[in-house]
């Protein structure tokens, strides 16, 4: 009996660890590149595993949800690698830990977006040359070919840059590390600069976002030929748009409907349609 209970507890713990990070909302085009090399469109509700890469295209955004209530926001043209994320223990002993590698683009890690924290956290965010140790905070950062930026909005982080380690605990302060090894001292961030940076990772209203629980959909013109519909679906999916394909019977016979599901609003559906037209895909309705 004791062995059976231990096995059940291990299975539950393994399931919790596997679902430590999930996708909450997306503005396409965006992809997840699995550890094995397969690439697929990023969709709300997807689970991210160790070794996965999340990629966003031009104008895209992604909102990821950590099990204990924290959120990871990604801006356009970003690349994030998930490493060793776990959610272990129960009650007061529960700890969410792991590493997120920001290889490119802007990100924001913020607590309490999905409710009060339900566990302690021990998460390291690596921004190429800088590592920020997060225990409970609101931090923005960005990796570019010239420099890495860390901006502490609220809380406290432990920063490692090459051989230097220090603590950032003054709200609304930032640190810049050049790719040439140089670094600037921690300094207060101007309000206008913070507003500009924050906008890079936010999903704006009516921007074409899909979300977990989204009720709206955008339907492309139905096709009578399955091969034509399948080819278009594959082209859009390769381009980072999670298109779905449905067969249905009409007066003229079997037809194939191409559609996007889970959109947040009719305004988001209209914005996505405009984006598809601008990108040269077939007109949407």
Order of alpha helices (4+ residues) and beta strands (2+ residues): alpha-beta-beta-beta-beta-beta-beta-beta-beta-beta-beta-beta-beta-beta-beta-beta-alpha-beta-beta-alpha-beta-beta-alpha
